[in-house]
Structures are given as structure tokens and as C-alpha cells.
Amino acid sequence: MDSQSLVIADKTYTVSEITKLIKLELENAFPVLWVEGEISNFRKATSGHLYFTLKDEQCQLPAVMWRSDARQLKFEIKDGLKVVCRGRIGVYEVRGQYQLVAEVVEPKGKGALQLAFEQLKEKLKAEGLFDPQRKKRLPLLPKKIGLVTSPRGAAIVDILRILERRFARLHVLIYPAKVQGEGAADEIVEGIDYLSRQADIDVIIVGRGGGSIEDLWAFNEEKVARAIFRSAIPIISAVGHEVDFTIADFVADVRASTPSAAAEIVIQKEEELAAQIENLEKNLIQTSRYFLQGLKERVLNLSQHRIFQNFRIKLLNIEQRVDELEERARDVFRRKKMVLAESRAAVYLFEEKMANTIRTLISGLLSQWEKLSIGLHNLSPLNILKKGYTLCWKDDLRLIRRIEEVDRDKDVTVSFYKGEFTCHVKEINRKILLEERLTKEKK
């Protein structure tokens, strides 16, 4: 029986009766349908129901989505969003207005999860949850790490295997949690909050292996993002594969491309420190070599100073004299040996005599060498400096012997037996004699 058969001619109907007849007709005619349009006049009531209008270039259609269905939405409805709605046509009897009762709303041209991801990303970014300045630095040498993941997933196996192989002393505290499906986000939040309250935890890894966007969705929940942000302990997000990005990655202090990479990051600081110590050791050795080489060159330069040249010349002259005497002794020995070749006894006596002569000569030379060495030691500038004297040098290492060689407003280096200092000449008094200065000191 259709609505026309219910209408009785010549009968006067009330507004409510006509409205109910229209409602029955429309609901029977359009039990389930899909409607495409652009959202406008969106409003969310305190009851949780959603009210909006679907429109195109020519017409508008009021729509409502009850709270029970609105809770299933993964994205936020807002004005200007093009959507496709599945529902039925109903009549709001109070106003006598027909409307679409939407049960499912999908974004036009883009998946609901992808749109929800982008909306939440923009929201949290605007609040500053992605700000690099708010991110915490990882500890240099972590001793204990927390791990929030499934105890039966591949992620925990990869992380523990790398930590054991590379740094077996590291202690790991695991908080088991679901990483996908209903209730996963709540368990992840509980794990983060629990581990962040532990005073001995140095860093927390939150993650799981790869999967579809639906599988990884728990790490795109706003509650998980805010738990990561409020944690006082640095958090590494290790969700999915290298190409997967979640909201947790953007909020975390460090994003690891995979769970294995997260384990590598944790122990990387230990290896970096060891490498840094090795580099410092090499630099120290190299710097010490340069320093010693500089001292060696300085000693060499000083040894070539003319104050040592006279003594060096004397030593060379003595060496030359010794060479000449040695050669003369050999010549004499050869001549005598030729003359007395027939008498071996005579040769023996002659050799003995010559040996004594040479020993006497060498002894004399050694005695002379010792006298010269003692004299050199007494005349050595260092020996003189031990007595309290000093040497004054110009910038070019020329020794200052007279007051006339001193220039005003120039630097002069004063050397003691141990140490030296550099002074700046402000005034020169050429009238004061050393004898007068010593006389005044004695008085």
C-alpha cells in the first residue's frame, strides 16, 4: 500500500499527519543512498551530534550525523571539505524538513585516514609539538633504556639483537603493549607514561615493525603524540619502515627509520665517544711532536748563534790538529818500519816506542781538551746565568751588548738560567753606569 492509497479525499489533515505521511513516503523511497557534496554550515552540538549542509552548484541538502556514528570518524569534518556520505533520507518533523541522516562520511578523492593524518599533523604543528627547540637531546652514554612495543613482534627481536651484539652491558626495561587494533593507543600511552616516571631510564624507544596505514594508525593517535611530548625522558620513535611516517615520528625527540636503526642510534653515542677519544689521542701525540720539533729547532738556532761559534771553531781546529798528528805518526811509523824491516825485535821496540809516543800525544791532547771544556763551561752563558746574570735579546735573537743597541718602544726578551720574559722598553737612560748601580745596591 503506497502513500496515495492512504490519502482520503475530502478529509482535512493536520500538519503532523501530513508530515508523517511524507516521512513515511521518503524513508521508504530512499532507504540507503550515497550523496556527494561540499560541507557547509558545520556545527557540532554538545550532545556529540554533527549538523551540516551538503551543497553543490545549484542545491543544498541538510544533513545530520548522530553521535554513535560520529565517534567512528577518523578525520575532522569542516566547512569546504568535499565528501561522500552514505545514509538515508529522513524528515525532521518539528520543522517539516527533509534531511540526510548520514551514517558514513568519506572524504572525496582522499582516504579518511590520510586526511585525518594531515589534519592532526597541522594541528599539532601549530601548537608547537614539532618544534626542534623543544626536543630533548639523547644521553651520551645511556645505561638503561625503556622499550614500548609488542613482546611478540619482530621489532623487539631486532632491537635486542643489535643491543646485545654491540653493547651487551646496556639494561633494557620492556613495557609490553598492543601496537595495532582497538585499545593499542591507550596501551602505548600507558607504557610511555610509566617509563617516563622511572628515574633510572635514560631513553625510551617506542615503535613496531612495518605495515599498512591502518596497522600503524595507533601511532597517529593524538593521545600518543601528547604522551610523547610530555615525557621528561628523550623518546626515539621507530615505527614501520624507512618510507613510513607517523605523527609519533614528528613529535618524538629523534625519529628512527626502523626499530633496528633506533637501537643503532642509542649505542651510536658510545661509539662516537670512543672515536672522539681516539682522535684526541692522535691530536695530542701530533701536537706534542710539533711542540718538541719546535723546541729542537729553537735549540738548533741557538746553537748556531755566534756566541757559540768561537768555541765550535776551536773544537774543529783541535780535531784537525789531531788528524794531522795522527797522519804524521803514521808516516813516521811507515818510514821507520821500512828501515828496520830486517829486525823484528827492532821493529817491536820501535812500535812500542811509537805507541807510547802516540799515547803521550793523545793524552796531552785529551788534557788540553779537558782544559778547553772546563774553560768553555766556565765561559758558558748558562753557567754565567746561574750566578744571577741575564741575557737580553732583540726580536731577531740578536744579543744586546750595549745600551745603544736598545730601541725605545720595542720589545726585549730577558733570559734567565731558567725561564725568560719579554718586556717593553718605555725609557732609556744611557747615563747610569753599572758601577753606580752596584755601588747603590751595596749601600
Long-range contacts (C-beta under 8 A, 24 or more apart in sequence): 15-96, 16-93, 19-91, 19-93, 19-96, 20-93, 22-91, 22-96, 22-98, 23-90, 23-91, 23-93, 26-89, 26-90, 26-91, 26-98, 27-88, 27-89, 27-90, 27-91, 29-89, 30-88, 30-89, 31-88, 32-86, 32-87, 32-88, 33-86, 33-87, 33-88, 33-89, 34-84, 34-85, 34-86, 35-61, 35-63, 35-84, 35-85, 35-86, 35-87, 35-100, 36-82, 36-83, 36-84, 36-85, 36-108, 37-61, 37-82, 37-83, 37-85, 38-80, 38-81, 38-82, 38-83, 39-77, 39-78, 39-79, 39-80, 39-81, 39-82, 39-83, 40-79, 40-80, 41-79, 42-77, 42-78, 42-79, 50-77, 52-77, 54-83, 54-85, 54-100, 61-99, 61-100, 62-92, 62-97, 62-98, 62-99, 62-100, 63-87, 63-99, 63-100, 63-101, 63-102, 64-92, 64-99, 64-100, 64-101, 64-102, 65-101, 65-102, 65-103, 65-105, 66-101, 69-102, 69-103, 69-104, 73-105, 73-112, 74-112, 74-113, 74-115, 74-116, 74-217, 75-107, 75-112, 75-113, 75-115, 75-116, 75-119, 76-116, 76-119, 77-105, 81-107, 82-107, 82-108, 82-109, 83-107, 83-108, 84-108, 111-213, 113-213, 113-214, 113-217, 113-220, 114-213, 116-220, 117-213, 117-220, 117-247, 120-220, 120-222, 120-225, 120-247, 121-247, 121-250, 123-222, 124-222, 124-225, 124-247, 124-250, 124-251, 125-250, 129-225, 129-226, 129-229, 129-250, 129-251, 130-250, 130-251, 134-229, 135-253, 135-254, 136-233, 136-234, 136-253, 137-234, 137-253, 138-203, 138-234, 138-236, 138-253, 138-254, 138-265, 138-266, 138-269, 139-202, 139-203, 139-234, 139-269, 140-269, 140-273, 141-269, 141-270, 141-273, 142-170, 142-202, 142-203, 142-266, 142-269, 143-169, 143-170, 143-171, 143-200, 143-202, 144-170, 144-171, 144-172, 144-173, 144-200, 144-201, 144-202, 145-170, 145-171, 145-172, 145-173, 145-201, 145-202, 145-203, 145-204, 145-205, 145-266, 146-172, 146-173, 146-174, 146-175, 146-191, 146-195, 146-198, 146-201, 146-203, 146-204, 146-205, 146-233, 147-172, 147-173, 147-174, 147-175, 147-204, 147-205, 148-175, 148-177, 148-188, 148-191, 148-192, 148-195, 148-204, 148-205, 148-206, 148-207, 149-174, 149-176, 149-177, 149-179, 149-205, 149-206, 149-207, 149-208, 149-259, 150-176, 150-177, 150-178, 150-179, 150-208, 151-176, 153-179, 153-208, 153-209, 154-209, 154-259, 155-207, 155-208, 155-209, 155-238, 155-259, 156-259, 158-258, 158-259, 158-260, 158-263, 159-205, 159-238, 159-259, 159-260, 159-262, 159-263, 162-260, 162-263, 162-264, 162-267, 163-263, 163-266, 163-267, 166-263, 166-264, 166-267, 166-271, 167-267, 167-270, 170-266, 170-267, 173-198, 173-201, 178-218, 179-208, 179-218, 179-219, 180-208, 180-211, 180-214, 180-215, 180-216, 180-217, 180-218, 181-218, 184-218, 185-218, 185-221, 185-223, 185-224, 186-223, 188-218, 188-219, 188-224, 188-227, 189-223, 189-224, 189-227, 192-224, 192-227, 192-228, 192-231, 192-235, 193-227, 193-231, 195-233, 196-230, 196-231, 196-232, 196-233, 198-233, 201-233, 202-233, 202-234, 203-233, 203-234, 203-235, 203-236, 203-266, 204-231, 204-233, 204-234, 204-235, 204-236, 205-235, 205-236, 205-238, 205-256, 205-259, 205-262, 205-263, 205-266, 206-235, 206-236, 206-237, 206-238, 206-239, 206-248, 206-252, 207-236, 207-237, 207-238, 207-239, 207-256, 207-259, 207-262, 208-238, 208-239, 208-240, 208-259, 209-240, 209-259, 210-240, 210-241, 210-244, 211-240, 216-240, 216-244, 216-246, 219-246, 219-247, 219-248, 219-249, 220-246, 220-247, 220-248, 221-247, 222-247, 224-248, 225-250, 225-251, 228-252, 236-262, 236-265, 236-266, 238-262, 301-397, 302-397, 305-397, 305-399, 307-381, 307-399, 311-376, 311-379, 314-372, 315-372, 318-365, 318-368, 318-369, 318-372, 321-365, 322-362, 322-365, 325-361, 325-365, 326-358, 329-354, 329-357, 329-358, 329-361, 382-417, 385-415, 385-416, 385-417, 386-417, 390-414, 390-415, 390-416, 391-415, 403-428, 403-430, 404-430
